[in-house]
Amino acid sequence: MEARKVVRLVAVLVAGAVAVCHAYRTVSDEPATTPGYGPDVLHLRGVRDIEFGDTEQELLRRGELHAEPASACGPRLTDPATVSPVFADDRLVLLWASPPVRTPEGVTAGTPVDRVEAAYPAATRLTAPPGSYRYDGLLAMQGDRAYLFLHDGRTVRKTVAGYTDYAKRLFDEGFGTC
C-alpha cells in the first residue's frame, strides 16, 4: 500500500474517532437539563421540594403541609406560606402563589401584563365570562403543565401553576374566595 493511502486512511479513522467521541460525551460533560431554582420560585414541577403529583399524605409526612387546614380554605403549605396547594384525588394538581414567590421569568402578582406576554409569547389569552367578577387570564402551556396568570388587564392578580387540564378547568369553572 502506498504511504499516501495509509496516511489518508489513518486521517479518516482519527477524524471518525474524534467525531464519535464528541457525539458520545459523558453525562458530566453535558449541562444540567433541570435548572436549580431558588426557594421562592414557582416552576412547572412545583416549588422547593414540593412537586405536582405529590400526595397529601406524602407532604404531611415530610412536614410540607400543615396538619390542620386553615378555616374554610383547605390545606396549606408550611413554607412558603404564600403558596396554596390544590389537590384532586389526593394528588397535588395546582399551586397558587403570591409574592415574593415568582416564576423563573420573574412573574408574580403585580407584574404588568405586557411583561408577562413578553416572557411567555405563546401564552393563550383567556377572556372571563361577561358579567362575571372573574379575571381574564393568560395560559402559558408546556406539555401537561401550565402557568395561569389571572389579570385585570393591567397587572397580574393571581399566579397559578400546575397541570394544564386543571388550570384550564380552574379558569373555565371559576374559583372560590380563598
C-alpha positions in Angstrom: 0.0 0.0 0.0 1.3 3.4 -0.8 2.3 5.7 2.1 -0.1 8.4 0.9 -3.1 6.0 1.1 -2.1 4.8 4.5 -1.8 8.4 5.8 -5.2 9.3 4.3 -6.8 6.1 5.8 -5.3 6.9 9.2 -6.5 10.6 9.0 -10.1 9.4 8.1 -10.1 6.9 11.0 -8.8 9.5 13.5 -11.4 12.1 12.3 -14.1 9.4 12.7 -13.0 8.5 16.2 -13.0 12.2 17.3 -16.5 12.7 15.9 -17.8 9.6 17.7 -16.2 10.6 20.9 -17.7 14.1 20.6 -21.1 12.6 19.9 -20.9 10.4 23.0 -19.7 12.7 25.6 -20.2 11.6 29.2 -23.2 12.9 31.2 -20.9 15.0 33.3 -19.9 16.9 30.2 -23.5 17.9 29.5 -25.1 20.9 31.1 -27.8 20.2 33.7 -31.2 19.7 32.0 -33.1 21.0 35.0 -32.1 24.3 36.4 -31.7 24.8 40.1 -34.5 27.1 41.3 -34.3 29.3 44.3 -36.7 28.9 47.3 -39.2 31.5 46.1 -39.6 30.2 42.5 -42.7 28.5 41.3 -41.9 26.4 38.3 -43.7 23.7 36.3 -42.5 20.9 38.6 -43.7 22.7 41.7 -42.0 24.8 44.4 -39.0 23.9 46.5 -39.2 20.1 47.2 -43.0 20.1 46.6 -43.9 18.6 43.2 -47.1 18.2 41.3 -48.4 14.7 41.8 -47.3 14.5 45.4 -50.0 13.2 47.7 -51.4 15.0 50.7 -50.0 12.1 52.9 -46.5 12.5 51.5 -46.5 16.2 52.1 -47.9 15.8 55.6 -45.2 13.1 56.4 -42.4 15.4 55.1 -43.7 18.3 57.1 -44.5 20.4 54.0 -48.2 20.6 54.7 -50.0 21.8 57.9 -51.9 19.0 59.6 -54.9 21.4 60.3 -56.3 23.2 57.3 -56.9 27.0 57.5 -60.5 27.8 58.3 -62.6 27.1 55.2 -59.9 27.4 52.6 -58.4 23.9 52.8 -54.8 22.6 53.1 -51.9 25.0 53.3 -48.1 24.6 53.0 -45.8 25.2 55.9 -43.3 27.0 53.6 -43.5 29.0 51.5 -46.6 30.4 53.3 -47.6 32.5 50.3 -48.2 29.4 48.2 -51.6 27.5 48.5 -52.0 23.9 47.2 -55.0 22.4 45.3 -55.4 18.7 45.5 -57.6 16.4 43.3 -57.9 12.7 44.1 -55.3 13.2 46.8 -52.7 14.5 44.4 -51.3 18.0 44.2 -52.5 19.5 40.9 -52.2 23.3 41.3 -50.3 25.8 43.3 -51.5 29.4 43.8 -48.6 31.8 44.6 -48.3 35.3 45.9 -45.2 37.5 46.3 -42.4 37.0 46.9 -42.9 33.7 45.1 -42.5 34.2 41.3 -42.0 32.1 38.1 -38.4 31.6 36.8 -39.1 34.5 34.5 -39.9 36.7 37.4 -43.7 36.9 37.0 -45.8 37.3 40.2 -48.9 39.2 41.3 -48.3 42.9 40.4 -46.3 42.1 37.2 -47.6 44.2 34.2 -49.4 42.1 31.6 -47.2 43.3 28.8 -44.2 41.9 30.6 -46.0 38.5 31.0 -46.7 38.5 27.3 -43.1 39.2 26.6 -41.9 36.4 28.9 -44.5 33.9 27.6 -45.1 34.9 23.9 -47.0 31.7 23.2 -49.5 32.2 26.0 -53.1 31.9 25.2 -55.4 34.8 26.1 -58.5 33.8 28.1 -61.5 36.0 28.5 -63.6 35.9 31.6 -67.4 35.4 31.0 -69.2 38.8 30.6 -70.9 40.0 33.7 -68.8 37.7 36.0 -66.5 39.1 38.6 -63.6 36.9 37.4 -60.3 37.9 35.9 -59.1 37.4 32.4 -56.2 35.1 32.0 -53.0 34.2 30.1 -52.3 30.4 29.9 -48.7 29.5 29.2 -48.6 25.8 28.5 -45.7 23.4 28.3 -46.8 19.8 27.7 -49.1 18.7 30.5 -48.1 21.7 32.7 -49.0 25.4 32.6 -48.9 28.7 34.3 -52.2 30.6 34.6 -51.9 34.3 35.1 -55.2 35.9 36.2 -55.1 39.6 35.5 -57.2 42.8 35.4 -56.0 43.9 32.0 -53.0 45.9 33.5 -51.3 43.6 36.1 -51.3 40.0 37.2 -53.5 39.5 40.2 -53.0 35.7 40.8 -50.3 33.3 39.6 -51.2 29.6 39.4 -49.0 26.7 38.1 -49.8 23.0 37.7 -51.3 20.5 35.4 -52.7 22.1 32.2 -56.1 20.4 32.4 -56.7 21.6 36.0 -55.5 25.2 35.1 -58.0 25.3 32.2 -60.7 23.9 34.4 -60.0 26.5 37.1 -60.3 29.2 34.6 -63.5 27.8 32.9 -65.3 26.9 36.1 -64.2 29.7 38.3 -62.7 29.6 41.8 -63.7 30.4 45.4 -62.8 33.3 47.6 -59.7 31.7 49.1 
